[in-house]
Amino acid sequence: MCSASLRRGQVADYSEDCVWRTPRTFVLRGFYAKLSGFRACLTGFMLPLSPSLLTTLAAACLYAAATLYQGTRLANGAKANKRLLVTLGVLAVLAHSASLLTHLLTPIGLGLDFFSAASLIAAAVIALTLLACSRIPVENLLVLLFPLGAATALLAQFAPAGTVQVIDEEPGILAHILLSILAYGMFTIAVFQALLLLVQDHQLKHKHPSGLIKNFPPLQTMESLLFGFLWAGWTLLSLSLISGWLFVENLFAQHLVHKTLLACLAWIVFSVLLWGRNRLGWRGHKAIRWTLAGFCLLMLAYFGSKLVREYILHI
């Protein structure tokens, strides 16, 4: 009886083993094994799909699409459709802003590290330029600003973070930060305007205008726009320095003294430039050189000191 049961069990096991050993079953088992291995590889190597990652990639793709479209049109000597260009830009800035919120807002305050600050200023610059497009002819600046937005958004997402500085959300400090960001943004627009003006002036002097500048406004209009941006940036920088004196406890503390001195030097450079424009009629290459000099001082004041503190000194 027992031996019969044992034989039946052995026959059943043998029959089951025979079923699994059919050629078709071998193929299916191999396929499922490979599929399981592939899934394991994906699980091990694939980045988690966080909301900030999705919005960052969306912003970068929209910036890239807008740059490709506008660059192609300018290279062919044709104007880009302003409505389409602004629509792509607005969608990119919205996605960029959504990504920034996840980086900046922390449970203990405003986390403004190096790359998040650069991304925030780039988003502010592009938003200001898009707003200005409805009033003044500055859409050509976007061909330079859109790649800047894509680069800073990706760096804020993927670059290694330094020593994150958490900022107390007092109204006075936040007002100072906002004025500083707007000032940096306006001077950034002025610098890109100066670079386009330099290219336009060079090509007109050598009498071989490319498709890029055929759709630019006249040279005098470009210079007027440059000094309009400089006046706006100088005003915002002045307000930023005043708010710093009022709300920051000690602007000449050890970790702030370089930033304060360089920002004051930049303010002096831009003041001299605007005085020279009004009194001496400065224009052309002299105005561009002074603009670049003041901007370099301003960038050293903020990003230079921030880079040293977060990635070298770790304070």
C-alpha positions in Angstrom: 0.0 0.0 0.0 2.8 2.4 1.0 4.9 1.3 -1.9 2.0 1.9 -4.3 1.4 5.4 -2.9 5.1 6.1 -3.2 5.1 5.0 -6.8 2.0 7.1 -7.5 3.8 10.1 -5.9 6.9 9.5 -8.0 4.8 9.1 -11.1 3.0 12.4 -10.3 6.3 14.1 -9.7 7.7 12.7 -12.8 4.7 13.7 -14.8 4.9 17.3 -13.5 8.6 17.4 -14.2 7.9 16.2 -17.7 5.4 19.0 -18.2 7.8 21.6 -17.1 10.5 20.1 -19.3 8.6 20.6 -22.6 10.4 23.0 -25.0 7.6 25.6 -24.9 7.8 25.7 -21.0 11.6 26.1 -21.1 11.2 29.2 -23.3 8.5 30.7 -21.0 10.6 30.1 -17.9 13.6 31.6 -19.5 11.6 34.6 -20.6 10.2 35.2 -17.1 13.6 34.8 -15.6 15.0 37.5 -17.9 12.1 39.8 -17.3 12.6 39.5 -13.5 16.2 40.3 -13.9 15.5 43.3 -16.1 13.0 44.6 -13.5 15.6 44.2 -10.8 18.1 46.2 -12.8 15.6 49.0 -13.3 14.8 49.0 -9.6 18.4 49.2 -8.7 19.4 51.9 -11.2 16.4 54.0 -12.0 16.0 57.4 -10.3 12.9 57.9 -8.2 10.3 59.9 -10.0 9.9 62.8 -7.5 7.7 65.8 -8.3 10.7 68.1 -8.5 12.4 65.8 -11.0 9.3 65.8 -13.3 8.9 69.5 -13.2 12.6 70.1 -13.7 12.7 67.9 -16.8 9.5 69.5 -18.1 11.0 73.0 -17.7 14.3 72.0 -19.4 12.4 70.4 -22.3 10.2 73.5 -22.7 13.3 75.8 -22.6 15.1 73.6 -25.1 12.1 73.6 -27.5 11.7 77.4 -27.3 15.4 77.9 -27.9 15.5 75.6 -30.8 12.4 77.2 -32.4 13.7 80.8 -31.9 17.3 80.0 -32.8 16.2 78.3 -36.1 14.0 81.3 -37.0 16.7 83.8 -36.3 19.3 81.8 -38.2 17.0 82.0 -41.2 16.6 85.7 -40.9 12.9 85.4 -39.9 11.0 86.6 -36.8 9.7 84.0 -34.3 6.0 84.0 -33.6 5.9 86.1 -30.4 2.7 84.5 -29.1 4.1 81.0 -29.5 7.4 82.0 -28.1 5.9 83.7 -25.0 3.5 80.7 -24.5 6.4 78.3 -24.4 8.4 80.6 -22.1 5.5 81.0 -19.7 4.9 77.2 -19.5 8.7 76.7 -18.9 8.8 79.4 -16.1 5.7 77.8 -14.4 7.4 74.4 -14.4 10.7 76.0 -13.3 8.9 77.7 -10.4 7.2 74.6 -9.3 10.5 72.8 -9.2 12.1 75.7 -7.3 9.4 75.6 -4.6 10.5 72.0 -3.6 14.1 73.1 -3.3 13.6 76.4 -1.5 10.8 75.7 1.0 12.0 73.6 4.0 10.3 72.9 7.3 12.8 75.2 9.1 13.0 78.1 6.7 14.1 79.2 3.2 16.9 77.0 1.9 18.8 79.1 -0.6 21.9 77.2 -1.6 24.2 78.1 -4.4 22.5 76.4 -7.3 19.0 77.0 -6.0 19.8 80.8 -5.8 21.1 80.7 -9.4 18.0 78.9 -10.6 15.8 81.4 -8.8 17.5 84.4 -10.3 17.3 82.8 -13.8 13.6 82.2 -13.4 13.1 85.8 -12.2 15.1 87.1 -15.2 13.1 85.1 -17.7 9.8 86.1 -16.1 10.7 89.8 -16.2 11.8 89.5 -19.8 8.5 87.8 -20.8 6.5 90.5 -19.0 8.6 93.2 -20.9 7.9 91.6 -24.3 4.4 93.0 -24.3 5.8 96.6 -24.1 9.3 96.7 -25.5 11.1 94.6 -28.2 13.2 92.4 -26.0 12.2 89.0 -27.2 15.6 88.5 -28.9 17.1 88.3 -25.4 15.2 85.0 -24.8 17.4 83.1 -27.2 20.2 83.6 -24.6 18.0 83.4 -21.5 16.2 80.2 -22.2 19.4 78.1 -22.2 20.4 79.8 -19.0 17.0 78.8 -17.4 17.4 75.1 -18.6 21.0 74.9 -17.3 20.2 76.4 -13.8 17.1 74.3 -13.4 19.0 71.1 -14.1 21.9 72.1 -11.9 19.6 72.9 -9.0 18.1 69.4 -9.4 21.2 67.2 -10.0 24.3 69.1 -8.8 25.6 68.2 -5.3 24.4 70.5 -2.6 26.8 72.5 -0.5 26.3 73.9 2.9 22.6 74.9 2.8 21.9 78.2 4.4 18.5 78.4 6.0 17.1 81.9 6.1 14.9 83.2 8.8 11.6 84.2 7.2 11.4 87.7 8.8 9.6 90.2 6.5 12.6 92.6 6.5 15.0 89.9 5.5 12.7 88.5 2.9 12.2 92.0 1.4 16.0 92.4 1.3 16.4 89.1 -0.5 13.6 89.9 -3.0 15.1 93.3 -3.9 18.6 91.7 -4.3 17.2 89.0 -6.6 15.4 91.5 -8.7 18.5 93.7 -8.9 20.6 90.7 -10.0 18.0 89.8 -12.5 17.7 93.2 -14.0 21.5 93.6 -14.3 21.6 90.1 -15.9 19.1 91.3 -18.5 21.3 94.4 -19.0 24.4 92.2 -19.6 22.7 90.0 -22.2 21.4 93.2 -23.8 25.0 94.6 -23.8 26.3 91.3 -25.4 23.6 91.5 -28.2 24.5 95.2 -28.7 28.1 94.3 -29.0 27.4 91.7 -31.7 25.1 94.0 -33.6 27.6 96.9 -33.5 30.5 94.6 -34.6 28.5 93.2 -37.6 27.2 96.6 -38.7 30.7 98.1 -38.6 32.1 95.2 -40.7 29.0 95.3 -43.0 28.1 91.6 -42.9 24.9 91.4 -40.8 23.9 87.8 -40.1 20.4 86.5 -39.9 20.6 86.8 -36.1 20.6 90.7 -36.1 18.5 91.3 -39.1 15.4 91.3 -36.8 17.0 93.4 -34.1 15.7 96.9 -33.4 17.9 99.8 -34.5 21.2 100.3 -32.7 19.9 103.5 -30.9 16.9 101.6 -29.6 19.1 98.7 -28.4 21.3 101.3 -26.4 18.2 102.9 -25.0 16.9 99.5 -23.8 20.3 98.8 -22.2 20.3 102.0 -20.2 16.7 101.5 -19.2 17.7 98.1 -17.7 20.7 99.7 -16.0 18.6 102.4 -14.4 16.1 99.8 -13.2 18.9 97.6 -11.8 20.6 100.5 -10.1 17.4 101.5 -8.4 16.7 98.0 -7.2 20.3 97.6 -6.0 20.1 100.9 -4.1 16.9 99.7 -2.4 18.6 96.3 -1.7 21.6 98.0 0.0 19.3 100.3 2.0 17.1 97.3 3.2 20.3 95.5 4.1 21.5 98.4 6.3 18.0 98.4 8.0 17.3 94.8 8.5 20.6 92.8 8.5 22.1 92.9 12.0 25.7 93.5 10.9 26.6 93.9 7.2 30.3 93.9 8.0 30.3 90.6 9.9 33.0 88.2 8.8 30.8 86.2 6.6 29.2 89.3 5.0 32.0 91.8 4.6 33.2 90.7 1.2 29.7 90.6 -0.1 28.9 94.1 1.2 32.1 95.7 -0.1 31.8 94.2 -3.6 28.1 95.1 -3.8 29.0 98.7 -2.9 31.8 98.8 -5.5 29.3 97.5 -8.1 26.9 100.2 -7.1 29.6 102.8 -7.5 30.6 101.4 -11.0 27.0 101.5 -12.2 26.5 105.0 -10.7 29.6 106.3 -12.6 28.3 104.6 -15.8 24.9 106.3 -15.6 26.5 109.6 -14.7 28.8 109.3 -17.7 25.8 108.5 -19.9 23.9 111.6 -18.8 26.8 114.1 -18.6 29.4 112.8 -21.1 27.2 110.9 -23.5 29.0 107.5 -23.0 27.8 104.9 -25.4 29.0 101.9 -27.4 32.0 99.9 -26.3 32.7 102.1 -23.3 29.2 101.6 -21.9 29.4 97.9 -22.5 32.8 97.6 -20.7 31.5 99.4 -17.7 28.3 97.3 -17.7 30.4 94.1 -17.7 32.7 95.4 -15.0 29.9 96.2 -12.7 28.2 92.9 -13.3 31.3 90.9 -12.6 31.7 92.7 -9.2 28.0 92.0 -8.4 28.3 88.4 -9.3 31.5 88.1 -7.2 29.7 89.8 -4.3 26.9 87.1 -4.2 27.9 84.0 -6.1 31.6 84.2 -5.5 31.3 84.5 -1.7 28.5 81.9 -1.7 30.6 79.4 -3.7 33.5 79.8 -1.3 31.4 79.5 1.8 29.3 76.5 0.7 31.8 74.4 -1.3 35.2 75.3 0.1 34.8 76.5 3.7 31.5 74.6 4.3 30.1 77.3 6.6 
